[in-house]
Structures are given as C-alpha cells and as structure tokens.
C-alpha cells in the first residue's frame, strides 16, 4: 500500500515537473505562447507577478469552477494547481532552458516543448490521482452543454486567448502551432507510450474522506 502511494506521488510530481519544462520551452521559443499562457502572461504583466503565480491563480479559479459544476477533485488536481506554476518559475529563474533567438531554434524548441509536455501528461495522468483543473472543467462543460470535447476545448482556448490578448499577452505563429500542434503531440506520445487515459482509474479526495470515515467507524465498533 505504502509503496503504491509513493509510486503514484513520484509519477504525479515528476510528471508535473516534466510538463512545466515543456511549457517553459514553448514560452522560451519566443514565437508566441500557447493560448492559456497568453492569458497567464497578460495577468502577469498587469499585476506585476511572475507567470508561474499567474498560472496558479487561473488554475485555482478553474478548480473552484470544477467543484461548483460538480467535478470530482483529486489530490493530483490540487498538486497540478500549485506545482506547475511553482516549477515554471523555478525553471525560468534557473535559466536552465535558453531562449531561442532565431526562427529555426524557436520552432525546434516549440516542437520539443510540446512533445515533452505530452510526456509529462502521461506520467501525471497515469498516477490516477485526478485530472488537471482545465481538463476537469472541459469534462464538466461537455456534460453541461452536450457538446463534443473538441468543441469545448477549442472554445475554452479561444476564450483564454482573447482575454489574454486584451490583457497584453504575447501571441504569434507559435500560438497557432501550439493550439493545433499540442493535440497532435499528445496523440503521438500517447501512442508511443501505449497510454490510454480512459483506462486510468482515478482516486479522488472524496474517496479518501469516505475511507477515513469507514476506518474511523470500524475502529469505534
């Protein structure tokens, strides 16, 4: 039991770190950010905070929306909300990933960033500790509206992008490549890893609360 928990936590934290590396690579490509990162950058510039902190703020609001709409929240959802932003700031501050200064180096950094981000998703999703806040919101809106996952995702991305642009976020050819390329990168990586997200059995916080209650009841009998 203990070994299983440790294994899940290692997959979760390791996966989120890998995701953060991929995200920073797409940012440092200097070709225009992913739609949600355009929003994060816009908020970052307006409030004078780091892009990682802005990421945490948006993830927090998204998770609250998930909860209101009836989505099950997992420990992985909470970890995603906090750690991705923290890891992003750490990686950016460390200077571990250089910034591209040519279109070619930018394209390479962007493409590899999307692939690495996809690999990170395999790790953290395989932990079975809950989806990320945005993924949870997408599922909730899909259920509420009856629209396909693709339509809901595109609508969410466009909304984040428009708000981000209004706030002064950076856009460019990389924004378009990311918007369409991430889905392809995920498909390729998931196939390489032989990973099917629909087969993952997630454990949610409510499950742990029930487990503790049952354990407590059994101990008092």
Buried (B, 14 or more C-beta within 10 A) or exposed (E): EEEEEEEBBEBBBBBBBBBBBBBBBBBBBBBBBBBBBBBBBBBBBEEEBBBBBBBBBBBBEBBBBBBEBEBBBBBBBBBBBBBBBBBBBBBBEEEEBEBBEEEEBBBBBBBBBBBBBBBBBBBBBBBBBBBBBBBBBBBBBBEEEEBEEEEBBBBBBEEBBBBBBEBEBBBBBBBEBBBEBBBEBBEEBBEEBEBEBEEBEBBBBEEEEEEEEEEEEEEEE
